[in-house]
Amino acid sequence: FSQGYNQVSLSLCSLIQELLRVMRTIDDRIVHELNTTIPTASFVGKVDPGQTCKELYQSLMDAHTNRERIIKNCISQTSSVVKTLKEEREKAHDDAALLKQLRKEQTKV
């Protein structure tokens, strides 16, 4: 279990990190988003600034909600793996590789 999980765990963590990086794009580019969302004086009559701000706000809130859900899910999965590894550790006290894997997973939580 431990070896196979180790490979899956590493690729899952990498995938989650990449997903979170992509999801942060809107936060990282907030000044640009505000500049393109709020109309200049020449476009005030053509665009509803209140509506565009609401849409930007909703987009930010959706991104934050999704990011929080992913992080909580990752914590839950990692906690479950730590629990399983602890149970295996109880059965195999002198398995150094298992202890190393357990410590590694515990640092993620």
MODELLER restraints for C-alpha pairs under 7 A, 6 or more apart:
rsr = mdl.restraints
at = mdl.atoms
rsr.add(forms.Gaussian(group=physical.xy_distance, feature=features.Distance(at['CA:2:A'], at['CA:98:A']), mean=6.92, stdev=0.5))
rsr.add(forms.Gaussian(group=physical.xy_distance, feature=features.Distance(at['CA:20:A'], at['CA:67:A']), mean=6.54, stdev=0.5))
rsr.add(forms.Gaussian(group=physical.xy_distance, feature=features.Distance(at['CA:23:A'], at['CA:63:A']), mean=6.44, stdev=0.5))
rsr.add(forms.Gaussian(group=physical.xy_distance, feature=features.Distance(at['CA:23:A'], at['CA:67:A']), mean=6.99, stdev=0.5))
rsr.add(forms.Gaussian(group=physical.xy_distance, feature=features.Distance(at['CA:37:A'], at['CA:52:A']), mean=6.01, stdev=0.5))
rsr.add(forms.Gaussian(group=physical.xy_distance, feature=features.Distance(at['CA:37:A'], at['CA:53:A']), mean=6.77, stdev=0.5))
rsr.add(forms.Gaussian(group=physical.xy_distance, feature=features.Distance(at['CA:38:A'], at['CA:49:A']), mean=5.72, stdev=0.5))
rsr.add(forms.Gaussian(group=physical.xy_distance, feature=features.Distance(at['CA:39:A'], at['CA:47:A']), mean=6.69, stdev=0.5))
rsr.add(forms.Gaussian(group=physical.xy_distance, feature=features.Distance(at['CA:39:A'], at['CA:49:A']), mean=6.49, stdev=0.5))
rsr.add(forms.Gaussian(group=physical.xy_distance, feature=features.Distance(at['CA:75:A'], at['CA:109:A']), mean=6.01, stdev=0.5))
rsr.add(forms.Gaussian(group=physical.xy_distance, feature=features.Distance(at['CA:78:A'], at['CA:105:A']), mean=6.74, stdev=0.5))
rsr.add(forms.Gaussian(group=physical.xy_distance, feature=features.Distance(at['CA:78:A'], at['CA:109:A']), mean=6.59, stdev=0.5))
rsr.add(forms.Gaussian(group=physical.xy_distance, feature=features.Distance(at['CA:79:A'], at['CA:109:A']), mean=6.69, stdev=0.5))
rsr.add(forms.Gaussian(group=physical.xy_distance, feature=features.Distance(at['CA:82:A'], at['CA:102:A']), mean=6.21, stdev=0.5))
rsr.add(forms.Gaussian(group=physical.xy_distance, feature=features.Distance(at['CA:82:A'], at['CA:105:A']), mean=6.10, stdev=0.5))
rsr.add(forms.Gaussian(group=physical.xy_distance, feature=features.Distance(at['CA:82:A'], at['CA:106:A']), mean=6.34, stdev=0.5))
rsr.add(forms.Gaussian(group=physical.xy_distance, feature=features.Distance(at['CA:85:A'], at['CA:102:A']), mean=5.82, stdev=0.5))
rsr.add(forms.Gaussian(group=physical.xy_distance, feature=features.Distance(at['CA:86:A'], at['CA:102:A']), mean=6.98, stdev=0.5))
rsr.add(forms.Gaussian(group=physical.xy_distance, feature=features.Distance(at['CA:89:A'], at['CA:98:A']), mean=6.67, stdev=0.5))
rsr.add(forms.Gaussian(group=physical.xy_distance, feature=features.Distance(at['CA:89:A'], at['CA:99:A']), mean=6.88, stdev=0.5))
